[in-house]
Amino acid sequence: MAELEAITDIRPTKEKPQAVPAQYGRRFQLIADKPARLGRDETKMDWAVPEDDQISRFYANLAWDGTRLTVERRGPVLPDYPEAPANKIVVRDPSAKEKFMEVVKATLGPGESFWIGQTQFTLRVDDDACQDAAVDATVAPVKEERTRAQLEEIPFTDPAIVLKAMEQVPNTIKAAANDQGLFRQMLKVVMQALGRADAVGIVRIPPDCPPGERRLALVESNVRPAMLLGSRSFTPSRRLAYRAILERRRSCLHCWSTDGTDNEGSEMTLAAAPLNNSIPWAICTPFQDGSKFALYVAGHVPGSWSSLTKPAQDKILADLTQYQKIAELIVGLIETTLRMNRLSRQNNLIRQAWHRELWQFMDDPVKLDAILQPQEKEVTILFCDLRNYSLYASEHKSELLTAWKSIASALEIMAATITDKGGVVGGFRGDAVLGFWGWPESRERQVERAGQAAVRIRDRIGGRSMGKQCGLGLTHGKALAGRLGAHDLAVVDLYGPVVNLAFRLEAMTKAFGVGVIVSEDVASRISETDPDGEKLRTRKLGNVKAKGFPEPVPAYELYSIDNPTVSEWQRHEWNALVDQFTKGEWTEVYDALSAQFPDDSAAQCLMRFMNATDLSPPQGWNGAFIPPGPPEG
């Protein structure tokens, strides 16, 4: 695993002498081949450093290829970020006289750094040597451990301080754009509540850390004026963190000795700098959700532990126990918020799998469950299928992902058009989409809306932008709608003959050479004009034999008057000829079709059928037929 470590060190300058010294640290996880945006804008950036006002809202683009990290200053991005940042990225150049140089683009390896404003960014990988905390080189004469339940039984000695800090929690949680933002905001609360803490942080034991190794990552940190610590880094104790997170799984308090008589020859520091005549302490409180995260609080008190009187030692322990209790409270709040955030993200992902019509009911499980119960509904069904998909997939089997992207764009057009017209996307069936109207509630003019969706899909997919062929079948009638299936595979679906008929009619579009075929019920409901200005027309195709349907099925072509199959004055003549075909008056029909509709694909389909029996209706002719497809090749 690779991470980008960011250490922001704020110091007073000539330009800003009033700046309060502070240090902030965080780590961002790198994902190979996934670009990331870096800046100060927490709401829009993948990685944000909000404390550094020398970093613009959107400063740079970063890319990690699994080996090297590329950072490049962004150019103008309209409309949100029209002006590119004025200052540049700074990198270390060992061969240069000044050692540092400004660049627009840089590529770094593990352990290498670049600087923007007041922040140093360093590429960290698993092979990096973990920095040792100075406290791990000395003894800890005081080790206190308490469970969450034990800490809850201890009363607050000064509840006012805790309440004042807790007042900020609701706004703090609202201000957090993501988990990293939540950590940052909550550490501010900890700093306010624990006045004696020098540094606070969220630490994590890497999930892929091999047994026997002790790695510890400082995910987020907040350090009081760095000059008081005499160091640029805050280094938690790995020994304490592992004890709290893995070994004891409870809040642990350690006080270390800097007295040479206790640990001869040891120079004890909180952050790798000598702190004479002081007692470093730290509290590590693990999250109880199995994540291997913990809240780490560190500070120091004056004096030497061995020289303190028993009452003085007890007073220090009592005060730090209060800190331990507050830390446990904060951890509980962070855990709850993280859990709610995860549920929110899960809910958003689940929403994408549910139909948009159901989103309004997702906060009311009782009503949602009632809606999902299978019930008979008057529905309008649209089945859209891309033609020659199997052949296309076979021809591109060596590059399936590329081939699928082409198919996916067509499916997106189908689904988006259905949704835009108020329909429900019932699901994807390979290269096909099933949409329907009338569930969970009936829709005004739902047949017209479905018809408008059908002709729009045909025009968009068959147009210049896509250049693909598709067939669409449109039916209307009663069907069982709701959550159908078995066991854990139940999904929102439809069941009934009207659904099967949509499939059968779509399959006939290739034989007739038309884009949309609709049932008689749909044709009778399509109005000559609609309020949206998209005029729809139908023309007869005859009575067809559909597999699974014992009775003949009247079929109609649906088209838009803006893109007509036949002219308006020819439509009535066409319908009259189809009626004659149904009656068996083929000689007259054949001649008329040849003369008046020589290039019409539907006419050619009827003529192919008549040619197969030498222009004589077969024995027992009842007007129903199976439309023959065009000749191969």
Buried (B, 14 or more C-beta within 10 A) or exposed (E): BBBBBBBBBBBEEEEEEEEEBBBBBBBBBBEEEEEBBBBBBBEEBBBBBBBBEBBBBBBBBBBBEEEEBBBBBBEEEEEEBEEBBEEBBBBBEEEEEEEEBEBEEBBBEBEBBBBBBBBBBBBBBBEBEBEBBBBBBBBBBBEBBBBBEBBEEBEEEEEEBBEEBBEBBEEBBEBBBBBBBBBBBBBBBBBBBBEEBBBBBBBBBBEEBEEEEBBBBBBBBBBBBBEEBEBBBBBBBBBBBBBBBEEBBBBBBBBBBBBEEBBEEBBBBBBBEEBEEBBBBBBBBBBBBEBBBBBBBBBBBEBBBBEBEEEEBEEBBEBBBBBBBBBBBBBBBBBEBBEEBEEEEEEEEEEEEBBEBBEEBEEEEEEBEEBBEBEEBBBBBBBBBBBEBEEBBEEBEEEEEEBBEEBEEBBEBBBBBBBEBBBBBBBEEEBBBBBBBBBBEEBEBBBBBBBBBBBBBBBBBBEEEBEBBBBBBBBBBEBBBBEBEEEEEEEBBBBBBBBBBBBBBBBBBBBBBBBBBBBBBBBEBBEEEBEEEBBBBBBBBBBBBBEEBEEBBBBBBBBBBEEBBBEEEBBEEBBEBBBBBBEBEBEEBBEBBEEBBEEBBBBBBBBBBBEEEEEEBEEEBEBBBEBBEEEEE
